Amino acid sequence: MLLHAQPHPLAGQDTRIAAGAFHHREVLVLDWYDRVAGRSWRHSGVQDEAAHAYAFRSIYAGLPCDDAVVLGILHQGPALLHDSELPAPLTAIEAREDEAWS
């Protein structure tokens, strides 16, 4: 059951995590979890270690219990992050301005 028809705006990009337990760490955002796994993270069970770890982390961190969750790759391996922990994607204008400064 896919919940997200479109890829996450940061899919395929390296970015710095904006908030939460992994704040300031680099992450490669793969895509929405449901688009990668074919199901909600809540239906992954203990077989998916990253989803299991996210379930505990989300409770203690007070993250929303919804499906706005992405699968990313951190230095230590796969991790699930709530969309609210990621920076807002650049608009087209901001991206052009960012390129001009590079």
N, C-alpha and C positions, 0 to 999 in steps of 0.2 A: 504494500500500500504506500504509494508515493504521496507525500504531502506537499512537496515543493515541485512544481512543474518546471521552474526555471532554476539555473545554477545560482549559487550564492554570489553576490556581487564581487567578493574577494576570492572566488574559487580559482585555484591555480597560482595564487600570489603569495609571496612571502610578506609578512607584516609583523608589527610589534603588537602584542596583546595590550589592550588599553586599560584593563581592570581585572580584578580578581586575583586568585592564587598564583597565576602565572604572569602577573603584571610585568610589562617591559620585556618579556622573553620573545624571541623570534619564533614564528610559527608559519608553516606552509599550510594554507587553508586548502583542503582537498575539495570539499563541497558540503552541502547540507548532509547531515548524517543519513537521513532517509533516502537520499538519492544515491549514496554510495552503498549502503547496506540493504536497501530494498524494504526497509521497515523502520518504524519509530525506534529511537534508542530505548524507549520504555519497554519494548517487546524483545529486547536482545538478551536479557537474562545474564546469568553469570558466565556464559560461554564467551562473551565479548568482554575482555578485561577492561578496555577503555570505557565502555558503557557502564559497567559495574562500578568502576572508580568514579565516573561522573555522577552516578546516582547518589553515592555517599557525599561527594563534594558539593553537589547542588543543594542537598538538604542543609548541610552545615553552613554553606555560604548564602543561603536564602535566595538561590536563583529560581526564576520562574519554572514551574513544572509544565513546560510546553515543548513543542517540537522545533523551536528556533535554535537548533543545536547543529554545530558543524563538526566535522571530523578534520582534525589537523595533525600535523606531524611536528612534534617538538624534538629537541635534541635527544631526549630519552625515549622517544617513540611516539606511537599514536595517542592522541588525547581528544576528548570531546570538550568543546567550549560552547558556552551560550553566546548567541549573537551579541548580547549586550556587553560581553567582555571584549569584543573586537572594536577596532576603530571604525568610524563611519567611512564608507568608500568615498574616494574623491569624485567630485562631479567632473564632467568633461572639461570644464573651464579650469578647475583646480589642477587637473592632471596636466593640461597644457602649460599652466604657469609653473608647475613643479618641474616639468621637463626643461623649461626655459632657464631655470636656476641651476640645472645639472651641468 
